[in-house]
Amino acid sequence: MNSLTAALLASAALLAMPALAQTASPVPGAAPAPVATLPGTPQAPFPTTPPKLIVAISVDQFSADLFAQYRNHFTGGMARLLTGAVFPSGYQSHAATETCPGHSTILTGYRPAHTGIIANNWVDQSVNRPDKIVYCSEDESVAGMDHNNYVVSDKHLKVPTLGERMKTADPRVRTVSVAGKDRAAVMMGGHKMDEIWWWDGKTYVSYAGRAVPLVVERTRKAVADLIARPQEPMPLPGFCKPLDRPITVGGQTLGTGRFQRAAGDLKAFRVSPAADAAVLAMAAGFVQDMKLGQGPQTDILSVGLSATDYIGHALGTQGAEMCIQMAELDRSLAGFFEVLDQTGVDYEVMLTADHGAHDMTERQQLRAMPMESHVAPEAKTKTMAAAIARTLGLPNDPPIMMSAEGDIYIDRALPAATRAKVLAEAKRRYEALPQVAAALTRDEIAATPWPTTPPETWTLREKARSSYDPTRSGDLLILLKPRVTTIEEPGPGYVETHGSPWDYDRRVPILFWRKGMAGFEQPLSVETVDIAPTLAATIGLPMPGVDGRCLDLDPGAADTCRR
């Protein structure tokens, strides 16, 4: 154990997280970081008894492309998962491939059209505040708040999560959700949580009035001690060297970073492997302190790992930084699983992602993709609204149109006939832009039949239909063409993004693992809405009426969906 890890003290769970001890070289005499022993390939059928603990992990922005790129380099926790049931072509099938809607699908079994989480933000013109944009995990009725400064709430999630269903069926069930983002913790945890904690930019917090458990106190102290010290550059794994090339984007040089950090730099901590390690440490501490999985019932723990997303947005997906992150994520998961192994609990793991992404425009252009582009200023809502107002002879104060994400909302104060003219003109103008693939009205989306074919075959309207909620969606949905990013101009902290209806943003891995199961790989497409009914089947909990289907995790004649 090196000196920095020792300084983190706290609990056995914290000490098991290797990425919290980010040092450029090991301390003499230090014990090696824990690495999970890879199980063999058992021939027995999938265990017939219910697991005692379900562990659902979401790695924010862990695209199917990243998974494919690094799967041969995993030697720790990810390597363990690769011996289970592997679905490399999982789909966040909907059009709005963002964090909040993606997380809302994972443990509910419903697409965003039914969860109500259509995007990270939407416009509600009836809200009694100047800021009409509503954040997916806020209570907008709280006075003095806005969508950037809000009170976290689960009120917008319209359906129950797996944990809620489990607790309804058996009140003894313990449900715990921890994450690097509030929206990940809320959307995976749901409405009935025994413990829910997330990073708020400074420390780990929960809903007001909740008692702070000892494991959270330990984690807060350990992380505060870590952040108070400067971080030396992290070592570069050998397989990362081909990606260690500088690139200038938005006035900054990226591609060769090592996550060095000045003392007290909270933002740099968030954009680093240590952020995930800390969340996993807290999760492991909850397993230990609450003795999850050691009662007569099955408990559930959801874990939202956000660092991959922050690193992707700030540094891109194809530099040395993301390569280091993948290696450290693998190591941290190994340490986490080792802590779970030591409890002796029969646990079942599922790992997936809320959405994908692809690399920054500038590096894509250098790597055989000259058609990559930033969205043109002409597509900005303010620019478009002003032009339409001039054409129709309308005042534009207040603006006749407002937007959130790709949804355009027309001012409800306008007469119905005027609103119809604005909508028609906006649709015509957006469709004329060379970077726009489609401009779909709410009527067109609502009239689209629910998709029934494999997700990779869906039309743009079908993808949009799966994200459409008539009470929250806009009057017009703008979808850009492939390889056009919504970033107009890259800058510090924001050089790459996601949210498109294209497969590089929709495809994610879905992995299941349980001790004793026979592993297999299914390359054909499945959906993230299939996860909840699949996990539910392993504990004998019916989930009728959801959008997803149960995936049989036994590669033989037995069927885990028929128990």
Solvent accessible surface area in square Angstrom, and as a share of the most:
residue,aa,sasa,rsa
1,M,107,0.48
2,N,22,0.11
3,S,77,0.50
4,L,27,0.14
5,T,10,0.06
6,A,50,0.39
7,A,28,0.21
8,L,0,0.00
9,L,91,0.45
10,A,34,0.27
11,S,15,0.10
12,A,63,0.49
13,A,0,0.00
14,L,2,0.01
15,L,61,0.30
16,A,13,0.10
17,M,0,0.00
18,P,13,0.08
19,A,1,0.00
20,L,0,0.00
21,A,12,0.10
22,Q,5,0.02
23,T,42,0.25
24,A,51,0.40
25,S,75,0.48
26,P,111,0.70
27,V,54,0.31
28,P,129,0.81
29,G,88,0.85
30,A,31,0.24
31,A,66,0.52
32,P,125,0.78
33,A,33,0.26
34,P,35,0.22
35,V,83,0.47
36,A,7,0.05
37,T,120,0.70
38,L,88,0.44
39,P,49,0.31
40,G,57,0.55
41,T,101,0.59
42,P,43,0.27
43,Q,159,0.71
44,A,58,0.45
45,P,79,0.49
46,F,2,0.01
47,P,32,0.20
48,T,102,0.59
49,T,86,0.50
50,P,69,0.43
51,P,0,0.00
52,K,58,0.24
53,L,1,0.00
54,I,0,0.00
55,V,0,0.00
56,A,0,0.00
57,I,0,0.00
58,S,0,0.00
59,V,0,0.00
60,D,1,0.01
61,Q,1,0.01
62,F,0,0.00
63,S,4,0.02
64,A,3,0.02
65,D,69,0.36
66,L,4,0.02
67,F,1,0.01
68,A,64,0.50
69,Q,63,0.28
70,Y,6,0.02
71,R,64,0.23
72,N,139,0.71
73,H,77,0.34
74,F,17,0.07
75,T,95,0.55
76,G,3,0.02
77,G,0,0.00
78,M,0,0.00
79,A,9,0.07
80,R,11,0.04
81,L,0,0.00
82,L,40,0.20
83,T,42,0.25
84,G,1,0.01
85,A,0,0.00
86,V,2,0.01
87,F,6,0.03
88,P,20,0.12
89,S,17,0.11
90,G,0,0.00
91,Y,9,0.03
92,Q,0,0.00
93,S,4,0.03
94,H,1,0.01
95,A,4,0.03
96,A,20,0.16
97,T,0,0.00
98,E,19,0.08
99,T,2,0.01
100,C,0,0.00
101,P,0,0.00
102,G,0,0.00
103,H,1,0.01
104,S,0,0.00
105,T,1,0.00
106,I,0,0.00
107,L,1,0.01
108,T,0,0.00
109,G,0,0.00
110,Y,32,0.12
111,R,15,0.06
112,P,0,0.00
113,A,13,0.10
114,H,77,0.35
115,T,0,0.00
116,G,0,0.00
117,I,0,0.00
118,I,3,0.02
119,A,2,0.01
120,N,22,0.11
121,N,31,0.16
122,W,6,0.02
123,V,8,0.04
124,D,41,0.21
125,Q,33,0.15
126,S,86,0.56
127,V,13,0.08
128,N,154,0.79
129,R,27,0.10
130,P,138,0.87
131,D,33,0.17
132,K,62,0.26
133,I,45,0.23
134,V,1,0.00
135,Y,10,0.04
136,C,0,0.00
137,S,0,0.00
138,E,0,0.00
139,D,33,0.17
140,E,28,0.12
141,S,87,0.56
142,V,55,0.32
143,A,93,0.72
144,G,75,0.72
145,M,50,0.22
146,D,50,0.26
147,H,40,0.18
148,N,118,0.60
149,N,87,0.45
150,Y,61,0.23
151,V,66,0.38
152,V,23,0.13
153,S,18,0.12
154,D,31,0.16
155,K,98,0.42
156,H,9,0.04
157,L,5,0.02
158,K,101,0.43
159,V,19,0.11
160,P,49,0.31
161,T,0,0.00
162,L,0,0.00
163,G,4,0.04
164,E,11,0.05
165,R,48,0.17
166,M,6,0.03
167,K,35,0.15
168,T,97,0.56
169,A,71,0.55
170,D,31,0.16
171,P,110,0.69
172,R,137,0.50
173,V,6,0.04
174,R,56,0.21
175,T,2,0.01
176,V,2,0.01
177,S,1,0.01
178,V,0,0.00
179,A,0,0.00
180,G,10,0.10
181,K,7,0.03
182,D,14,0.07
183,R,49,0.18
184,A,1,0.01
185,A,1,0.00
186,V,0,0.00
187,M,0,0.00
188,M,4,0.02
189,G,5,0.05
190,G,0,0.00
191,H,70,0.31
192,K,94,0.40
193,M,21,0.09
194,D,51,0.27
195,E,31,0.14
196,I,0,0.00
197,W,4,0.01
198,W,9,0.03
199,W,19,0.07
200,D,76,0.39
201,G,27,0.26
202,K,148,0.63
203,T,41,0.24
204,Y,2,0.01
205,V,35,0.20
206,S,20,0.13
207,Y,53,0.20
208,A,109,0.85
209,G,86,0.83
210,R,76,0.28
211,A,90,0.69
212,V,53,0.30
213,P,31,0.20
214,L,122,0.61
215,V,3,0.02
216,V,0,0.00
217,E,85,0.38
218,R,55,0.20
219,T,0,0.00
220,R,71,0.26
221,K,109,0.46
222,A,1,0.01
223,V,2,0.01
224,A,57,0.44
225,D,36,0.19
226,L,2,0.01
227,I,10,0.05
228,A,66,0.51
229,R,100,0.37
230,P,87,0.55
231,Q,7,0.03
232,E,104,0.47
233,P,56,0.35
234,M,8,0.04
235,P,72,0.45
236,L,36,0.18
237,P,35,0.22
238,G,52,0.50
239,F,67,0.28
240,C,0,0.00
241,K,132,0.56
242,P,88,0.55
243,L,27,0.13
244,D,44,0.23
245,R,153,0.56
246,P,94,0.59
247,I,16,0.08
248,T,95,0.55
249,V,2,0.01
250,G,35,0.34
251,G,80,0.77
252,Q,40,0.18
253,T,89,0.52
254,L,13,0.06
255,G,0,0.00
256,T,50,0.29
257,G,24,0.23
258,R,46,0.17
259,F,21,0.09
260,Q,102,0.45
261,R,13,0.05
262,A,68,0.52
263,A,57,0.44
264,G,47,0.45
265,D,54,0.28
266,L,61,0.30
267,K,155,0.66
268,A,31,0.24
269,F,1,0.01
270,R,80,0.29
271,V,28,0.16
272,S,1,0.01
273,P,2,0.01
274,A,0,0.00
275,A,13,0.10
276,D,2,0.01
277,A,0,0.00
278,A,0,0.00
279,V,2,0.01
280,L,0,0.00
281,A,0,0.00
282,M,0,0.00
283,A,0,0.00
284,A,0,0.00
285,G,0,0.00
286,F,2,0.01
287,V,1,0.00
288,Q,51,0.23
289,D,70,0.36
290,M,46,0.21
291,K,121,0.51
292,L,0,0.00
293,G,4,0.04
294,Q,95,0.42
295,G,20,0.19
296,P,99,0.62
297,Q,14,0.06
298,T,17,0.10
299,D,0,0.00
300,I,6,0.03
301,L,0,0.00
302,S,4,0.02
303,V,0,0.00
304,G,1,0.01
305,L,1,0.00
306,S,5,0.03
307,A,0,0.00
308,T,0,0.00
309,D,3,0.02
310,Y,37,0.14
311,I,0,0.00
312,G,0,0.00
313,H,29,0.13
314,A,12,0.10
315,L,32,0.16
316,G,0,0.00
317,T,8,0.04
318,Q,43,0.19
319,G,0,0.00
320,A,0,0.00
321,E,3,0.01
322,M,0,0.00
323,C,0,0.00
324,I,2,0.01
325,Q,0,0.00
326,M,1,0.00
327,A,18,0.14
328,E,15,0.07
329,L,2,0.01
330,D,6,0.03
331,R,83,0.30
332,S,1,0.00
333,L,0,0.00
334,A,0,0.00
335,G,0,0.00
336,F,0,0.00
337,F,0,0.00
338,E,54,0.24
339,V,3,0.02
340,L,1,0.01
341,D,65,0.34
342,Q,129,0.57
343,T,38,0.22
344,G,69,0.66
345,V,16,0.09
346,D,52,0.27
347,Y,12,0.04
348,E,1,0.00
349,V,0,0.00
350,M,0,0.00
351,L,0,0.00
352,T,0,0.00
353,A,0,0.00
354,D,0,0.00
355,H,0,0.00
356,G,0,0.00
357,A,4,0.03
358,H,33,0.15
359,D,6,0.03
360,M,1,0.00
361,T,3,0.02
362,E,39,0.18
363,R,7,0.03
364,Q,31,0.14
365,Q,80,0.35
366,L,135,0.67
367,R,85,0.31
368,A,80,0.62
369,M,60,0.27
370,P,102,0.64
371,M,103,0.46
372,E,6,0.02
373,S,31,0.20
374,H,40,0.18
375,V,17,0.10
376,A,35,0.27
377,P,81,0.51
378,E,92,0.41
379,A,20,0.16
380,K,92,0.39
381,T,24,0.14
382,K,162,0.69
383,T,65,0.38
384,M,9,0.04
385,A,0,0.00
386,A,31,0.24
387,A,15,0.12
388,I,0,0.00
389,A,3,0.03
390,R,179,0.65
391,T,76,0.44
392,L,58,0.29
393,G,65,0.63
394,L,42,0.21
395,P,106,0.67
396,N,48,0.25
397,D,129,0.67
398,P,94,0.59
399,P,61,0.38
400,I,2,0.01
401,M,4,0.02
402,M,51,0.23
403,S,33,0.21
404,A,8,0.06
405,E,78,0.35
406,G,26,0.25
407,D,16,0.08
408,I,7,0.04
409,Y,10,0.04
410,I,3,0.01
411,D,19,0.10
412,R,148,0.54
413,A,90,0.70
414,L,32,0.16
415,P,88,0.55
416,A,83,0.64
417,A,70,0.55
418,T,25,0.14
419,R,59,0.22
420,A,61,0.47
421,K,126,0.53
422,V,0,0.00
423,L,44,0.22
424,A,64,0.50
425,E,22,0.10
426,A,1,0.00
427,K,45,0.19
428,R,135,0.49
429,R,62,0.23
430,Y,2,0.01
431,E,88,0.40
432,A,74,0.58
433,L,35,0.17
434,P,107,0.67
435,Q,34,0.15
436,V,8,0.05
437,A,38,0.29
438,A,15,0.12
439,A,0,0.00
440,L,9,0.05
441,T,15,0.09
442,R,60,0.22
443,D,110,0.57
444,E,42,0.19
445,I,7,0.04
446,A,52,0.40
447,A,82,0.64
448,T,15,0.09
449,P,106,0.67
450,W,74,0.26
451,P,6,0.04
452,T,126,0.73
453,T,72,0.42
454,P,72,0.45
455,P,7,0.04
456,E,85,0.38
457,T,78,0.45
458,W,13,0.04
459,T,77,0.45
460,L,39,0.19
461,R,107,0.39
462,E,36,0.16
463,K,12,0.05
464,A,1,0.01
465,R,54,0.20
466,S,0,0.00
467,S,10,0.07
468,Y,16,0.06
469,D,4,0.02
470,P,83,0.53
471,T,99,0.58
472,R,33,0.12
473,S,11,0.07
474,G,4,0.04
475,D,16,0.08
476,L,2,0.01
477,L,22,0.11
478,I,22,0.11
479,L,11,0.05
480,L,22,0.11
481,K,85,0.36
482,P,66,0.41
483,R,87,0.32
484,V,18,0.11
485,T,19,0.11
486,T,85,0.50
487,I,5,0.03
488,E,70,0.31
489,E,150,0.67
490,P,21,0.13
491,G,18,0.18
492,P,115,0.73
493,G,45,0.43
494,Y,97,0.37
495,V,2,0.01
496,E,3,0.01
497,T,19,0.11
498,H,23,0.10
499,G,24,0.24
500,S,23,0.15
501,P,2,0.01
502,W,50,0.18
503,D,50,0.26
504,Y,41,0.16
505,D,2,0.01
506,R,1,0.00
507,R,61,0.22
508,V,0,0.00
509,P,0,0.00
510,I,0,0.00
511,L,0,0.00
512,F,1,0.00
513,W,13,0.04
514,R,2,0.01
515,K,158,0.67
516,G,36,0.34
517,M,5,0.02
518,A,13,0.10
519,G,25,0.24
520,F,52,0.22
521,E,78,0.35
522,Q,64,0.29
523,P,88,0.55
524,L,128,0.64
525,S,24,0.16
526,V,7,0.04
527,E,20,0.09
528,T,2,0.01
529,V,4,0.02
530,D,5,0.03
531,I,0,0.00
532,A,0,0.00
533,P,12,0.08
534,T,1,0.00
535,L,0,0.00
536,A,1,0.00
537,A,16,0.12
538,T,5,0.03
539,I,31,0.16
540,G,54,0.51
541,L,29,0.14
542,P,102,0.64
543,M,20,0.09
544,P,105,0.66
545,G,72,0.69
546,V,22,0.13
547,D,33,0.17
548,G,13,0.13
549,R,142,0.52
550,C,32,0.19
551,L,4,0.02
552,D,53,0.27
553,L,1,0.00
554,D,7,0.04
555,P,70,0.44
556,G,47,0.45
557,A,116,0.90
558,A,43,0.33
559,D,42,0.22
560,T,1,0.01
561,C,41,0.24
562,R,203,0.74
563,R,116,0.42
